[in-house]
């Protein structure tokens, strides 16, 4: 019997926690709205192929299929448990167990590559190789959308967890041959509130997964409204937000 594999440094029930919230929680829905705003007209191009690197339990891929915007979708994750979840939720996707540093696809296979909250978990010695691998599978004219932790300054807690500043992320991407078309923080208001309380994201542990828990109706309504407002603001080309615990970069091969 194969032993299930999970990503390093996360709790054993990490994927179960994600599967419970990744289609309904206000934060995931708000991040999706912001990503759509940044992608803009790229989402309107017909016949595109999509790859989600670190696809987790398949929430984003489920949205991608249901949206009807892509000719086919694929996903990879280091965790075999995650891929098992995703196969049940998105049976029509091409899903494989693989690390970001060694993607099992040909050069230029995808018009859009996305990666959500993965690069901060990649071991420092593998970051550039992993980003070059993402760049390799982007088709000519295509793009990579990356979401990661955001901080005012680069904050490293261990070799496989960090929070990027805008400047440090842009430099890391440039070193891997990627040019930022857009780069912005997100989740501004709630991140400022957390910062005032001296709270910030930290590396996951057995007792703290980093996955948002179910919130009450009021917090969900407020959070949804704040992130939808950010999405409308970012829908205009060239706009960005100055701070937030999330950082997004829309990049193209340099």
QUIDA-V892896 format. One record per residue. N is the residue number from 1. RES is the residue in three letters. PHI is phi in whole degrees, 0 to 359 (* if undefined). PSI is psi as a letter, one per 20 degrees, with the letter a starting at -180 (* if undefined). NEAR is the number of other ideal C-beta (glycine too) atoms within 12 Angstrom. Layout:
BEGIN
n;res;phi;psi;near
N;RES;PHI;PSI;NEAR
N;RES;PHI;PSI;NEAR
END
This chain:
BEGIN
n;res;phi;psi;near
1;UNK;*;p;4
2;UNK;291;q;9
3;UNK;275;p;8
4;UNK;301;q;21
5;UNK;250;p;21
6;UNK;241;r;31
7;UNK;296;q;36
8;UNK;293;q;21
9;UNK;80;j;27
10;UNK;239;q;35
11;UNK;297;q;23
12;UNK;297;h;19
13;UNK;260;k;22
14;UNK;306;g;34
15;UNK;288;h;36
16;UNK;298;g;23
17;UNK;296;g;27
18;UNK;295;g;40
19;UNK;299;h;27
20;UNK;288;h;22
21;UNK;233;i;25
22;UNK;286;i;36
23;UNK;250;i;24
24;UNK;245;h;21
25;UNK;295;q;26
26;UNK;301;h;31
27;UNK;293;g;40
28;UNK;297;g;36
29;UNK;294;h;26
30;UNK;293;g;37
31;UNK;297;h;40
32;UNK;298;g;36
33;UNK;298;g;31
34;UNK;294;g;40
35;UNK;297;g;38
36;UNK;298;h;32
37;UNK;296;g;33
38;UNK;291;h;42
39;UNK;288;h;37
40;UNK;52;c;23
41;UNK;293;i;16
42;UNK;299;h;29
43;UNK;284;i;28
44;UNK;264;i;16
45;UNK;285;p;20
46;UNK;284;q;13
47;UNK;70;k;14
48;UNK;278;q;31
49;UNK;252;p;29
50;UNK;243;p;42
51;UNK;235;p;45
52;UNK;252;o;48
53;UNK;264;o;48
54;UNK;84;l;43
55;UNK;289;i;47
56;UNK;58;c;45
57;UNK;270;j;39
58;UNK;94;j;40
59;UNK;299;g;39
60;UNK;293;h;44
61;UNK;295;h;42
62;UNK;299;g;31
63;UNK;298;g;32
64;UNK;299;g;36
65;UNK;294;g;27
66;UNK;295;h;19
67;UNK;289;h;18
68;UNK;72;j;14
69;UNK;268;i;24
70;UNK;231;q;34
71;UNK;289;h;19
72;UNK;204;q;24
73;UNK;229;q;36
74;UNK;218;q;39
75;UNK;210;q;47
76;UNK;230;q;42
77;UNK;209;q;45
78;UNK;291;h;37
79;UNK;271;o;39
80;UNK;294;h;24
81;UNK;299;g;31
82;UNK;298;g;42
83;UNK;295;h;35
84;UNK;298;g;26
85;UNK;301;g;35
86;UNK;298;h;39
87;UNK;296;h;24
88;UNK;288;h;19
89;UNK;274;h;31
90;UNK;227;m;33
91;UNK;294;i;16
92;UNK;270;j;21
93;UNK;266;q;34
94;UNK;275;o;30
95;UNK;241;p;35
96;UNK;219;q;25
97;UNK;272;o;27
98;UNK;194;q;28
99;UNK;278;q;27
100;UNK;300;h;40
101;UNK;286;i;26
102;UNK;214;m;20
103;UNK;280;p;38
104;UNK;274;l;21
105;UNK;222;q;26
106;UNK;288;r;14
107;UNK;304;q;17
108;UNK;63;k;19
109;UNK;281;i;27
110;UNK;227;q;38
111;UNK;282;h;33
112;UNK;224;p;42
113;UNK;243;p;46
114;UNK;237;q;49
115;UNK;211;p;45
116;UNK;250;o;39
117;UNK;55;l;42
118;UNK;245;g;41
119;UNK;299;h;43
120;UNK;291;i;44
121;UNK;266;i;38
122;UNK;287;p;36
123;UNK;303;q;25
124;UNK;308;h;20
125;UNK;288;i;11
126;UNK;250;j;23
127;UNK;297;g;33
128;UNK;296;g;24
129;UNK;300;g;23
130;UNK;294;g;39
131;UNK;292;h;37
132;UNK;294;h;27
133;UNK;291;h;34
134;UNK;299;g;46
135;UNK;300;h;35
136;UNK;300;h;30
137;UNK;270;j;37
138;UNK;280;p;42
139;UNK;287;q;26
140;UNK;306;p;14
141;UNK;84;i;14
142;UNK;271;a;32
143;UNK;212;q;38
144;UNK;242;p;48
145;UNK;250;p;45
146;UNK;242;p;48
147;UNK;240;p;41
148;UNK;210;a;42
149;UNK;291;q;39
150;UNK;241;q;41
151;UNK;207;r;31
152;UNK;294;h;22
153;UNK;221;q;16
154;UNK;301;p;23
155;UNK;233;o;23
156;UNK;251;p;21
157;UNK;262;h;22
158;UNK;196;r;19
159;UNK;298;h;17
160;UNK;244;k;24
161;UNK;200;p;32
162;UNK;206;q;31
163;UNK;245;p;33
164;UNK;271;q;37
165;UNK;275;r;26
166;UNK;303;g;32
167;UNK;293;g;20
168;UNK;291;h;28
169;UNK;291;g;37
170;UNK;301;g;29
171;UNK;294;g;21
172;UNK;298;g;33
173;UNK;294;g;39
174;UNK;298;h;23
175;UNK;296;h;19
176;UNK;263;j;33
177;UNK;84;k;21
178;UNK;241;p;36
179;UNK;250;p;22
180;UNK;281;p;29
181;UNK;278;h;27
182;UNK;219;q;35
183;UNK;213;p;38
184;UNK;206;q;38
185;UNK;283;r;38
186;UNK;209;r;42
187;UNK;67;l;39
188;UNK;295;g;30
189;UNK;298;g;26
190;UNK;291;h;33
191;UNK;289;h;32
192;UNK;295;g;20
193;UNK;298;g;20
194;UNK;296;h;21
195;UNK;295;h;21
196;UNK;297;h;12
197;UNK;269;j;10
198;UNK;61;l;7
199;UNK;244;q;14
200;UNK;207;r;26
201;UNK;297;q;31
202;UNK;226;r;23
203;UNK;300;q;25
204;UNK;292;q;29
205;UNK;225;r;16
206;UNK;298;h;14
207;UNK;253;i;11
208;UNK;220;o;19
209;UNK;276;h;27
210;UNK;84;i;31
211;UNK;278;p;27
212;UNK;297;q;29
213;UNK;271;r;17
214;UNK;294;p;18
215;UNK;252;r;19
216;UNK;291;r;11
217;UNK;299;g;11
218;UNK;294;g;11
219;UNK;297;h;19
220;UNK;297;g;23
221;UNK;294;g;15
222;UNK;294;g;20
223;UNK;300;g;31
224;UNK;299;g;27
225;UNK;296;g;20
226;UNK;296;g;30
227;UNK;289;h;36
228;UNK;293;h;26
229;UNK;294;g;23
230;UNK;298;g;38
231;UNK;298;g;31
232;UNK;296;h;17
233;UNK;296;g;25
234;UNK;283;i;35
235;UNK;294;h;23
236;UNK;279;p;15
237;UNK;304;q;16
238;UNK;87;i;14
239;UNK;278;q;21
240;UNK;209;r;29
241;UNK;246;q;31
242;UNK;276;i;20
243;UNK;199;q;28
244;UNK;164;q;41
245;UNK;279;j;36
246;UNK;237;q;42
247;UNK;224;p;48
248;UNK;236;p;47
249;UNK;227;p;42
250;UNK;262;o;40
251;UNK;234;q;36
252;UNK;226;q;28
253;UNK;301;p;27
254;UNK;285;*;18
END
